[in-house]
Amino acid sequence: MYYPPLEDDDMGSWNYRKNLLKDRLSVLDADVVCLQECAPESFDDDFQFMQDLGYDGVELFKKGRFRPATFWRTSQLELTSSPVHKDRTLLTCFRRKVPTTDYSDENDNALNKNWYVLNCHLQAGNQAQRRVRQINEGIRAVLTLARKQEEQDPEKSIRLVVCGDFNGGKECAAVRYLEDGRLDETFLEDGNTVTSSTKTLPLYSPLQDVATLLERDPPATLVVPELISQMIDDTNTAYEDPQMSQALMQRLTTIYQRFATHDVGDGTKQMNVDDVEKWLIAINKELGRGDEFREAGRQMGWTDPDPERSHAEQKARITLPRNELLTLEGFLAVYQQELNRGKFWGIAHDIAVLGEPLPDIGVFRARYDRIYCSASIWPVAVVDTCCDVPCPNPTEPSDHLPVAAVFTDR
């Protein structure tokens, strides 16, 4: 998501970004590559280039519009069990293949070990409880699989790498759970409790953040325009009780008035369904996708005739009521919902493509992407990726910078 939107469409195209990504992965030359936010509809075509790099093993997460994917080289590794899919975590277990030129007992002993890789993309926004549940569920899935594979004392000896987008910094509950080994009911994130009882990491010792092992401050992995301070009223915090700033509300009001064509008889106009469709196509390129579409349907009066349906089933059935209007209050409510979910960059994209961009006031930096390892393995090399300007850009294919490490047995 480039911000502001690029004037050069070629630079923002997938082909351009794909070549940047291919070059980066080629240089890193890892045996296992974990990606997040892959689109299932175009996945095979999008990542055909991974075959050229030797990654002929792949598992794509089963659910969601943007999914984690784990790639590996079958020339180096073999799966020892079927991948495990939990809520926003993808677990794979590998064993290194024995080189055909080395039949020593020492080599056989070193290779006859399982390595577990948990690829994460934890929930974004004001969802601390869910993030903790997701990472806890993922770690427990690792131990369940290890016991099925008859690992000896897996809580202490397991070879585990946990990596991906944690959607939170060092202070967030999911990160603290991995690094401290426990959370209790006194822990607060954004002013809210994250657990009603003590949660203890089911491992012998906490996981190690590999980026902190070097004598330097780990670089940011998310380098994007500063948006939050421009969107949130300065009397509120971003996640506890986010309220729109006047600057954002004025821009959204201007956009609404530009699209609204239906005269309601008192000198004001509101958005009819044709106006709503034009707005949604302008921001999302097609109808039916995006939280803006679903929330607009609700604001226009859509209700599910079967309230017992799951949330996912409801999302798939939402439509825009043909004879209803979207009021200004409803339009603002759509973006208030986006604000509540922490989707600042999505809002910035929408108002920019609709001709009301926020000014450039600097860069926001955070370290959301991490690699952790268990106590039985040791990182022997860590790769930093640094950037001082907002991403993606002409040299960075994503808004997240990659992290990488090399591990060995202790």
N, C-alpha and C positions, 0 to 999 in steps of 0.2 A: 504494500500500500504506500505508494509514493505521495509525499505531501510537501509542497503543493503538487497537484497532478501534473505529470510531465507534458510538455508541449511536443516532445519527440516520442510518438507512440511506439516506434521501433525499440527504443531503449527500455520501455516498460513491458515489452512483449515477453511471453514465456520463452521464446527461442533465445532472446538475448540473455535473459536471466539464467536459463538452463545452461548455456555455455559457460557463464561465470561459475555456476555451481559445479559443473563438470570439472572445470580447471581446479577449483578449490579441493574437491574430493580426490582428484588425481594426485595433487601435491601431498595431501595428508596420508594417502595410501594405507588406510586402516583396514583391518580384516572385517570389522563390523561397523556399519554406519546406521545411526538412528536418526530418523527425520520425524518432524511433526507437521501437522496441517497439510497433509496430502489429500488431493481431491479424488475420491474413488471413481467418479465417472470417467476421468481421463487418465487414471493412474498408469495404465500400461503404456500409453503413448508418452505421457509426461516423463517417465523414468526409464524408457527404453535405453537411454545412454548409459545406465548403470551396467548393462550387459557388456558394453564396450570397455568398461573399467574393471570387468572381471567379477562383478557382483551378480552371480547367477542364482543366488538363494535370496528369497524375499518373503516377508509376511506382512500383510496389511491389516490393520485393526478392522474389526468387523462392523462397527457402527459409527454413525456420525458423518457430517458433511466434510469435516476436516479431520484426518485420521493419522495417528502415528504409523510409521512403517519402519521395519528393521531389515536391512540388507546384509548379506554376508557372502564370503567367497567359499564355495563348496570345495575348491581345491585345497583350502586350508582348514576348514571347519565342517563338522557334521552335526546336525541336530540330534540330540539324544532323547527328545520327547516332542510331542506336539506343542506348539505355542499355546500360551494361556492368555485369554482376553478378559480383562477386568474393566472396571470403570475408568477409562482414560489411561490405562496402563497395558502394555504389551510385553509379555514375558517370553523369552527364548532361552534355551539351554543348549550349550555347545560343548563339543569335545574336539580338541585339535587332532588332525589326522597325522598318522605316523609317516614321516618321510620314507619313501621307498629305499633310500640309500643308507638309512640308519636303523639297524635292528638291535641296538644295544639295549640291555636291560634297564639302564639308567634312563634312556630316552623313552622307553615304553612306559616306565613308571611316571615320568613327568607328564606324558601326554594322556594317560589314562585318568583324567580328571575332568569333572564337569565345571563349566563356567556359566554363570547365570547373568543375563542382561535384562534389566527392567527398563523399558523405554516409556517415559512418562510425558503426558501433556495435561497437567492438572488444570482444573476449572479456573477460569479468570474471574475477576470482579469480587464482589462482596460475598464470597463463598468459602470462608475459612474452614467451616465444619466439613464441607464436602471435600476440600483439598486434603484435609487430615484423613478423612475416611478413605479417599482414593489411594493415598500412599500407604496407609496401614493395610488396606486390602491387598495392595500389590506385594508388599513385603511378606504378608502371610501366605500369599499364593506361592511365593518363592519357596518358603519352608515346606508347604504342602507338597510341592513338586519334588523337592529334595528328599523328603521322606519316602515318596513313591519310588524314587530311584535308589533308595537304600543308602543314602549318604550317612556317614558316621558322624554323629554329633553336629548336625548342620548349623545349629545356632552359633556354634563357635568356629567351625572350620569352613563354612561355605565361601566359595569364590563368587562374589557378587559385585556387579557394576550396576548402579542406578543412575540414569541420566535423562536429560530432557528439559522441558520448559516447566518450571515450578510455579510460574505466575505469581511470584512473590520474592521479596528480598530476604536478607538474613534474619529479619525480625519476625517473619511470618511463621505461623504455627507448624505448617508442614515441614519447613526447613528445620525449625527448632526440634521437632520430633525426631528427625533423622540424626541431627548433630548432638542433641542432648540425651536422646534415648528415652525421654518421657515427657508427657504433658499432664497437667492436672487442671482441676476446675478453676484455679486462680489465674490461669493464663488467658490473657485478653488479646484479641487481634481487632484493630479498629474499634476498640471499646466494647467488643462482644466476647463472651465466653465461647470457646470452641469445643469443649467437652464437659459433660456432666459428671464424669468420673475419671480417675487417673488412667491414662493410656501409656503402656510401657512397650517400647520397641522389642519385638520378640527375638532379639539377637543378643549374643554374649556381650557385645560392646557397640556403641554408636558407630555410625558410618562416618568415613573421613571425606571431607570436601577436598578433592585433589588440588584445586586451584589455590588453596591456602597453604600448601606445603612449601612453596617457594618464598623467598624473602623479598616479597613485593606485594603491593595491593592488587588483588585480582582485577582485571579490566571489566568494564561494563559489557554485557552481552546484548543489551537493548539500548540503542542509541537513536532517539527519535526526537521530533520537535516537542518543545514544552507546550503542552496543551491544557493540562489539568487546571493550572492556576487561572487560565482564561475562561474556563467553562464552569467552574464552581464558584458560587458566592463565597467571598472570603470570610464569612462568619461561620462557615461549615467546613467540616473535613470532607475529603474526597469520598470516603466509603461509609462513614457512620450515618450521615444524613445529607446526601448530596443535593444541593439546590442549584438551579441554573443561575449563572451570572447574568447580569443585564445585557452584557455584550453578546452572549449566546442567544438569549431570548429575542433580542432585537433582530439578529440575523435570521433566526427561524421565522419570526413574524413576517419579515420582508419576503422570505421565500414562499411562505404560505400565501400571502397576498398576490404574489406573482402567478401562482398556479390556480387560485380560486376563481371560478367563472360563474358559479351558480348564484344568481341574485335571490336573496331571501326576503326582499321586499322592504327592508328598512335602510337601504343605502349601503348595506354591506354584502359581501359575497363569501360563499363557502365552497369547499372542494366537493364536487360530486365524484362519482366513481370513475368517470373518464379522467378527471383532474388527478385523482389519486393514482391511477394507473400511469399517467405520464410522469408523475413525480417518482414513482417506484422504478420505472424503466430507466429514468435518468440516473438514479443512484446505484441500481443493482443490475442494470442491463437486461433484465427479464422479470416477468411477474412470477410470484410464487416462492421466491427465495428471500431470505433475510428476515431478521426479527422485526424490521420496520413494516414489512408486509403483514406479518401475523398480528402485531400490535395494532396496526391500522384497522385490520378487520375487526378486532375486538372493540376498538373505539367507535367503529361505525355500527356496532350492535350485534356482531356475529356471536352466536352462542352454540355450543355443541348440543345437539338434541339428545345425546347420550353422555351425560356428565360422568358416568362411571368409566369412560374410556381413559386410558393412560395419557399422560402429558404428551408423549411422543406421538400417539395416535391422533390426539387433538391437533397437534401442529400440522400433521399431514392433511387435515381436512378443512383447515381454515380457508374461507373465501371472503371476498369483498362483497357485502350486501349491495345489490344492484340499485336499489331505490333509496339508499341512505346517504347521508352527508358526513364528511369529516370536518368537524368544527376546528377553529383555531386552538381551542383548549384540548381537543383530541389530538391534534397534530403535535402540540407541545408535549402532550402526555407520551406520545410515541418516543420522543427523544429524551424525556425524563426517564423512561424505562431503560433506554440505552445508557444513560448516565448512571443509573442505579447498578447496572451490570458492569460498569467500568470500561465501557466500549468507547473511550475517548477518541481513539484514532478512527473508528468508524464514523463517529459524528463529524470529526474534522474533514474526513474524506467527503461526506455527503454535502456539507455546506460549501466546501471548496468547488466541487463540480457543479454546484448550483449557483456559483457566482458570488458567494459571500464568505471568502476564506478568512481565517483568523490571521493576524499579523505574526511575523517571525520574531519571537522574543528570546530565542536561544534553544538549547538542547536539553532534553531529559535523558538521564543515564540511569540504568539500573542493571543489576545482575540477576536475571531470572533463570538463566540456563546454567545448569551445573552438572558435574559428574561426581558421583560418590563411589567409594569402594569399601568393601568389608575388611576386617582386620587381617584376614588370611592372605590378602594380596597387597601388592605395593606398586604405586605408580613410579615408573622410572623415567618418564618424560611427560611433560605437560605443554600443550601448545596454546599460546595466547593469540587471539585475533583482536586487533584494536582499530578503532575508527573514531574520528573527531567530528564528523558531520552526519546529519540525519541519514538513516538507512531505511529502505534500500536506496542505492545511488548507482552511478555508472560503474562502480567497482565492487559493490556488495549486492548480492542478489536477493537478500531478505532483510526484514527489519530486525531479525535476530542474528547475532554473530556466532559462528560455530565455536564449539569447545572440543578439545581432543586430548587424549592421553594414551600412554602405553603402559601396560601392566605386566607384572611377573609375580610368581609365587614368592612369599616371604621365605 
